[in-house]
Every structure is written in C-alpha cells, then in structure tokens.
Amino acid sequence: MTRCSSTQHTLIAYATRAGSTREIAHFMGNIFIQHGKPVEVLEVKAVKHLEQYDALLLGTNIRAGQVMPEILRFAQHNAAWMPRLPKAYFVVCGTLRTDTPDTRAIVEAYLEPLVRISPPLSKGLFAGRIDPQTMDLPWRLILKNITEGSMTPGDFRRWDLIRLWTESVVTRLEQGAALMSIANQMAAV
Ligand SMILES: Cc1cc2nc3c(=O)[nH]c(=O)nc-3n(C[C@H](O)[C@H](O)[C@H](O)COP(=O)(O)O)c2cc1C
C-alpha cells in the first residue's frame, strides 16, 4: 500500500489477476506523491468505505472481454456515493498491444459497465503484460503458440503514456474536487 498522510486524499483502487495492474496502480500512486497529492493505493477488495476520500481512480485488468467482477461489485455497491466523487477509470489489457482507433474503441467499451454506473472525468486505456510464468501449465502451453492478438505473451506497458495520463488526472481530479466542494457549499446555503 502506498500512503501519504493527510486528512484529504485520493483512493486508487484496482483489480488484478497476474499483478501488472497492481504495478501500474502503485506507479500512479507514486506520481500523485511526486505531485504532493496524498494518495492511498489498495486492491479493491480491501476498500472498506469511500466516504473518507476526495477523489477516486478505479482500475481493472480484463479477462474474456470483461472488467473484473470485484470492480463491478464495488461500483454497484457504491453507486449512490460514486457520483459525489471526481473520478477516473483505467483499464489494462492485451488488446491495446496494438494501438489503433479500432482497438481503442474495443477497449473503451470494456469500461461501459462502470461508466453506466457513474461517468468518469477521464479514461486511461493501457496495454498490459501477459507473463506465462504467472500462469498454470495448461495456460503456459496455450500461450506458447500465440504470437498475435490480445493474448500475446510479453510486457507491453508504456510507462511514459501511463505517466502522462496520470499527470493529467492529478490535475483534473483536483479541479473536479474543487468544483464539487463549491457545488456542495451552494447546495447547503
Ligand atoms: C485468461 C486471460 C484472458 C484475457 N482476456 C483478455 C481480453 O478479453 N481482452 C484483452 O484485451 N486482454 C485480455 N487479457 C490480457 C490481460 O488483460 C492483460 O494481460 C493484463 O495486463 C492482465 O492484468 P493483470 O496482470 O493485472 O492480471 C487476458 C489475459 C488472460 C491471462
């Protein structure tokens, strides 16, 4: 867990199966810290409450064209609270190993179930990693023969692009939090 102490902070919550999304979430957390922004990075299953956070970054890997069920459950469970938070979503997958308008459209559609619950300020679409060593024998044998498409083994993460997007999100979430605070104050008058 990455944590920078303060009373106000952003939550980065993620789902992963083989660890590449976790590494990306912590990389993002360190960028928040470099910008002096308090942040907590947690696997989504470990998040107890959203009320203590000012902004949310939600990320998931993809399997069989789906976001992870625990991310969806989290969003459904917090559906009433999510609209109150400035938020961004990111997805980590194999499809974006080839980055074209068509693959971007496919990957953006992966996020639709979350977007329907509460639309984000920004969406980060990233290529991930398929490492046969993290999988059991049947998968290792299958992956040995795959050389193209979303299941191609390799580490396709573009840390430069992840950094650029995260830096833009630091600013957008901060602006979003400021706007929401003003709106809440006006509603209370
Ligand atoms: C069994 C399996 C199914 C996958 N299905 C898809 C898929 O449907 N679409 C896609 O773009 N990537 C797919 N991928 C690629 C993963 O999303 C990618 O490897 C991601 O980086 C994994 O994240 P993780 O290491 O956090 O688990 C799949 C990977 C595996 C192992």
The ligand as an ORCA input file, in Angstrom:
! r2SCAN-3c Opt
* xyz 0 1
  C      -7.055    -15.646    -19.356
  C      -6.831    -14.275    -19.902
  C      -7.833    -13.657    -20.627
  C      -7.635    -12.371    -21.163
  N      -8.633    -11.787    -21.884
  C      -8.425    -10.576    -22.445
  C      -9.424     -9.950    -23.240
  O     -10.530    -10.473    -23.438
  N      -9.146     -8.740    -23.800
  C      -7.952     -8.115    -23.620
  O      -7.742     -7.040    -24.166
  N      -6.983     -8.656    -22.833
  C      -7.181     -9.871    -22.259
  N      -6.209    -10.442    -21.494
  C      -4.977     -9.699    -21.238
  C      -4.930     -9.089    -19.817
  O      -5.976     -8.157    -19.630
  C      -3.569     -8.409    -19.620
  O      -2.576     -9.428    -19.654
  C      -3.469     -7.638    -18.317
  O      -2.231     -6.952    -18.280
  C      -3.555     -8.558    -17.118
  O      -3.582     -7.777    -15.953
  P      -3.104     -8.344    -14.545
  O      -1.639     -8.721    -14.703
  O      -3.298     -7.204    -13.614
  O      -3.960     -9.527    -14.201
  C      -6.389    -11.694    -20.951
  C      -5.392    -12.335    -20.203
  C      -5.599    -13.600    -19.693
  C      -4.499    -14.260    -18.915
*
